Amino acid sequence: EYARTISSRNDLIFGATAASVPAFRFAKRTDRGGRFIDLVALRMPVFGELMRQVNMARLVTYLGLFYRSGVNLIFSLELVERLLPNRLMSEAVARVRVDIEGGNTMAKAFARSPLFSPVVVRSVALGETTGRLDESLARAATYYAREVPAAVRRLITALQPALILLMGSVVLMVALAMIMPILSIYSQIGVRH
C-alpha cells in the first residue's frame, strides 16, 4: 500500500513537471504571460541581475553598431527594441524612443526608466554631450563584455548547492522507485506465510 502511494505520488510529480513545460511555453507566447514571466525573471535574486546585464549588453552593442553604421537614432532604437529578448526592456526602449521623438534628450529619456543601469545612462549622457555616442556605447559594450561572464560565474556559484540537492532528491526518488516494489513483494510474501 505504501509503495502504491509513493508510486502514485511520483507519477503525479512527473505529470505535473511534464505539463508545466508546454504551459510555460504557451504563457510565454501570450503578451500578458510573457510580460509576467519577464518581470519575474528580472526580479529573481541572482538570475535577474544576469538577465539585466545581458539585456544592457545587447542594448549598447546593437545601438552602437546601428548608430556607427549611419542608421538614424530613432530607427536604431526601433531595431534595438525588436532585438531585446525581455519584453519589459523592449517596452522601456520604446518609451525612450517616444520621449526622444517628443523632444527630450537621450540622457533624460534613458534616465526616466529604472530598468536602465547607471552605466548605460552615463554612457548615453556622455555620448550626447561630446557628440561621440558610438564611442561611448562601445566603451559600455566593453564593460558589459567583462560583466556578463562575471554574472554567469556568480549564478553558477549560487546554483551549485541547489543543483546538489536536486540531484540528491532525484537519486533518492529513483532508489525509492526501485526498492519500494521489492519491499512490497516481501511484505506480501511475509503475510502469506
Secondary structure as the mmCIF struct_conf table of DSSP 4:
data_model
#
loop_
_struct_conf.conf_type_id
_struct_conf.id
_struct_conf.beg_label_comp_id
_struct_conf.beg_label_asym_id
_struct_conf.beg_label_seq_id
_struct_conf.end_label_comp_id
_struct_conf.end_label_asym_id
_struct_conf.end_label_seq_id
HELX_RH_AL_P HELX_RH_AL_P1 TYR A 2 ARG A 29
BEND BEND1 THR A 30 THR A 30
HELX_RH_AL_P HELX_RH_AL_P2 ASP A 31 ARG A 43
BEND BEND2 MET A 44 MET A 44
TURN_TY1_P TURN_TY1_P1 PRO A 45 VAL A 46
HELX_RH_AL_P HELX_RH_AL_P3 PHE A 47 ARG A 68
TURN_TY1_P TURN_TY1_P2 SER A 69 GLY A 70
HELX_RH_AL_P HELX_RH_AL_P4 LEU A 73 LEU A 83
BEND BEND3 PRO A 85 PRO A 85
HELX_RH_AL_P HELX_RH_AL_P5 ARG A 87 GLU A 101
TURN_TY1_P TURN_TY1_P3 GLY A 102 GLY A 103
HELX_RH_AL_P HELX_RH_AL_P6 MET A 106 ALA A 111
TURN_TY1_P TURN_TY1_P4 ARG A 112 ARG A 112
TURN_TY1_P TURN_TY1_P5 PRO A 114 LEU A 115
BEND BEND4 PHE A 116 PHE A 116
HELX_RH_AL_P HELX_RH_AL_P7 PRO A 118 THR A 130
TURN_TY1_P TURN_TY1_P6 GLY A 131 GLY A 131
HELX_RH_AL_P HELX_RH_AL_P8 LEU A 133 ARG A 192
#
